[in-house]
Amino acid sequence: MTTPTTMDALVPLVADLARELPEGERYRRLLHGLRQLIPCDAIALLRLEGERLQALAVEGLSADTLGRQFLPAEHPRLQALLNAPGPLRFDADCELPDPYDGLVEHQTGPLPVHDCAGCAVKLDGQLWGMLTVDALSVGRFDGIELSALQAFAELAAATVSVIRRMEALAVRAEQERRRAEGYREAAVAARVPRRLLGQSKPFKALLQEIELVAASELPVLIHGETGVGKELVAQALHERSARAAQPMVSVNCAALPDTLVESELFGHVRGAFTGAHGDRRGKFELAHGSTLFLDEVAELPLLVQAKLLRVLQSGELQRLGSDRPHRVDVRLVAASNRKLADEVKAGRMRADFYHRLSVFPLQVPPLRERGRDVLLLAGFCLEENRSRLGLGSLRLEADAQAALLAYGWPGNVRELEHVIARAALRALSRQPNRPRILGVAAEDLDLPIAAFEPVAAQASSTGPGTEISPVANWRDAVDEFQRRLLQTTLTSHGGRPAAAARALGLDRANLARLAKRLGVATSAGG
């Protein structure tokens, strides 16, 4: 059989550079080609990570070698290879300990005297790692040109360069895809960009906290009821951070099947499970240099929480089915509508994971605690629906404004969006012709009367004689509430309509018309 030449071994590997291959397969083919050219019992490709060497691919060594890191200062042969200007072969009687003692397959104990050689791998002039070859018998490398090892080291550098470029292209393509999806969703959902909106004291306090923590790298845990806008808060944190140039990556943990959580977050390699036909990056790798938002983080299984904790602590992850670590630089923002301290007590969340997440907690206030912010948010929703319905103007009637202020909003801002969308359609359907200005009345909102009971109870505590009487239908309930609210406000402002109108956020003329319809007496003075 003809002994393969260096050219014979290199040609197919050079051709591989133009092919689409998984990263691990590229390294395997590289080592296999070198092993054909240089008869050896073990071969390894190691990458320099900081001060340590990490095995990326091996042949003839035990599988656990891929999980090891070698400190050159503790392994003189590896240190010598890093310092050598070119390929280096150690004498058979070299007394320096071998780093692979006990790691060669089918061998136990220290290795016997053997042939050992290696070559540093440089990428763009910088030390990247090394190739090593080992033989269990003396003289196996006699007559072997070390220039072949140098050629494979240069091919290894080219392979790494190709992998890096392909990874960069894949990440860029994924980022562009997510940007395009975001633009499409924005175009479909609304023409006006979503933003945090409000003037109430609780909301302004939230904004101050966002400004305080956004520029830091601290993990943030956003608490809040369903529908309060936790994702908008996360987006605001990202946009005010040093990572804002990259798109934020979002994951809804509640929507991930248990069987796919790890793959979605950490990625996988080909063959990791049925259907894994190729290598795939997870959300952490896609968010490298950016912000990763984990919504409904309490839904993650305990096993995944443990792996997430490791990523947060070390900045390293392993794709499903791979032993190779990947370093990531990610700022984590998480959110939940549950009380996570209670989840820890119940054993559904790891305490260490919870404390790692909640370095800086943010509490998003529910809509019922934000007072007149409901009208600002309603205005935003009305403008969205005005544009969507092709109307000249869409406004709230006075009774609708009062109804929005009176309602308890268990579904928060999300419920408000849905209520306004339905109300606009109802109001439009009542018109025989499409009007230039369309008013949304309280009856269009179709809010449940029972929802007014807690608010009515609060109103009754403002003073004597403000109790709301039992009513039989929606219209009467709204009228009764408005009547009592007007009477209470006028009384608290000395009967002055102008002052009461300012307090209620109404035009004085509108207040006068509303008072007349409801039978509430007002003084003529200011």
Secondary structure as GFF3:
##gff-version 3
##sequence-region A 1 526
A	DSSP	alpha_helix	6	16	.	.	.	ID=ss1
A	DSSP	alpha_helix	23	37	.	.	.	ID=ss2
A	DSSP	beta_strand	42	49	.	.	.	ID=ss3
A	DSSP	beta_strand	52	59	.	.	.	ID=ss4
A	DSSP	three_ten_helix	63	67	.	.	.	ID=ss5
A	DSSP	beta_strand	69	70	.	.	.	ID=ss6
A	DSSP	three_ten_helix	72	74	.	.	.	ID=ss7
A	DSSP	alpha_helix	76	83	.	.	.	ID=ss8
A	DSSP	beta_strand	88	90	.	.	.	ID=ss9
A	DSSP	beta_strand	115	123	.	.	.	ID=ss10
A	DSSP	beta_strand	126	135	.	.	.	ID=ss11
A	DSSP	alpha_helix	146	189	.	.	.	ID=ss12
A	DSSP	alpha_helix	201	214	.	.	.	ID=ss13
A	DSSP	beta_strand	220	223	.	.	.	ID=ss14
A	DSSP	alpha_helix	230	239	.	.	.	ID=ss15
A	DSSP	beta_strand	249	252	.	.	.	ID=ss16
A	DSSP	three_ten_helix	253	255	.	.	.	ID=ss17
A	DSSP	alpha_helix	261	266	.	.	.	ID=ss18
A	DSSP	alpha_helix	283	286	.	.	.	ID=ss19
A	DSSP	beta_strand	291	295	.	.	.	ID=ss20
A	DSSP	three_ten_helix	297	299	.	.	.	ID=ss21
A	DSSP	alpha_helix	302	314	.	.	.	ID=ss22
A	DSSP	beta_strand	316	318	.	.	.	ID=ss23
A	DSSP	beta_strand	325	327	.	.	.	ID=ss24
A	DSSP	beta_strand	331	336	.	.	.	ID=ss25
A	DSSP	alpha_helix	340	345	.	.	.	ID=ss26
A	DSSP	alpha_helix	351	357	.	.	.	ID=ss27
A	DSSP	beta_strand	360	363	.	.	.	ID=ss28
A	DSSP	three_ten_helix	367	369	.	.	.	ID=ss29
A	DSSP	alpha_helix	373	389	.	.	.	ID=ss30
A	DSSP	beta_strand	393	396	.	.	.	ID=ss31
A	DSSP	alpha_helix	398	406	.	.	.	ID=ss32
A	DSSP	alpha_helix	412	429	.	.	.	ID=ss33
A	DSSP	beta_strand	437	440	.	.	.	ID=ss34
A	DSSP	alpha_helix	442	445	.	.	.	ID=ss35
A	DSSP	three_ten_helix	449	452	.	.	.	ID=ss36
A	DSSP	alpha_helix	453	460	.	.	.	ID=ss37
A	DSSP	alpha_helix	474	492	.	.	.	ID=ss38
A	DSSP	alpha_helix	497	504	.	.	.	ID=ss39
A	DSSP	alpha_helix	508	518	.	.	.	ID=ss40
###
